[in-house]
Amino acid sequence: MKYLLKDNTKIKYFNDMRIVFKSLDGLQNKYNWLITDIECYPEIAQITENSFMSDEELTEILNKTDVQFIWAVFSAFPKDFSLNVKNLKVKPYIRDNYDFWDDVNIQHPQAMVEIDCCDSSYLTLVSRDDNLAKKFKEFFVNVFDLNENKYSNNKRIDWRYPELDKLEQNKQWHEALLYAYNMWVDNKLELMHLIRLGFLSWYLLVYWDNLTINELSKDDVNLILNEVSKFGQTNFNHHNEFLMIFGYMIQQYPLFFGDYQQKQQQGTKMLKKAQFLNPHDDLNKVLYYGTNKQQFTKEYQQSKHKLQTELESRFKGATVLSNYFVSVLKE
């Protein structure tokens, strides 16, 4: 069973392994732990790449140090299992592991549990131990079962919404924004509503001087954009479509969201995260590689060319969002 932890209300920061072990209610004490692909802050002398230690040793180290694991894979083995860390035939890893989200299995064939700390942003648990997995799910809120596809990065959103589409097509910008805002307020956890409102707000700001916009102030539109952006960061920060669309908007026009350099970096990180979560999606590739075409020239061109066959099916209808991306991405 493979689970993604999205909610961090019980964790001061991702990824505090003391709290993760607390969630397991002592069941982790049945195992010895291999730690690979590690980057942590601060660095710990006792934990180095390919460390193998008992639960007592690991727990003692964690309790003495306020450490954040930026990247790490914790693999649990039965107490009687011996492991030669100098000659690992299988070395579990998370960084640049683009098959990670397609495979719900534990990486090391002899391990019973795997805990993955991913870029200080999210955590996954894979377990053959049903009781341990049950403890994890009961302790944390918003744990997604990757086996049941409750958290799918491959879903396609239908961006069309007839009433809103018509207002946009008629260039009734005030009415369209009001409709989109009320639609979102009525159901804030509907991702399509959030993205349609966010993109319309962003689009109006980008083309403000070229549009006839009555009864709206630029500041009010900017406030709406930041309101939905902050809500999305809290509730959809592991969803491919949110990361992709909002990451693009933030990276392209960071001043709409705050400090230029800080927000541009945030947008790039969101696009990188979307590409990492769904590495086989050419749209994700194009948007991320497009942030640095000099570095990713070949990858960008190849992905953009492959994207052409599905571009209009990904962005159906005559919406502002669909028209924009089709025009920007079409060769």
Buried (B, 14 or more C-beta within 10 A) or exposed (E): BBBBBBEBEBBEEBBBBBBBBBBBBEBBBBBBBBBBBBBBEEEBEEBEEBBBBEBEBBBEBBEEBEBBBBBBBBBBBEEEBEBEBEEBEBBBBBBEBEEBBEEBEBBBEEBBBBBBBBBBBBBBBBBBBEEBBBBBBEBBEEBBBBEEEEBEBEEEBEBBBEEBBBBBBEEBBEBBBBBBBEBBEEEEEEBBBBBBBBBBBBBBBBEEEEEEBEEBEEEEBBEBBBBBBEBBBEBBBBBBBBBBBBBBBBBBBBEBBEEEEEBBBBBBBBBBBBBBBBBEBBBBBBBBBBBEEEEBEEBBBBBBEEBEEEBEEBBBBEBBBBBBBBEEBEE
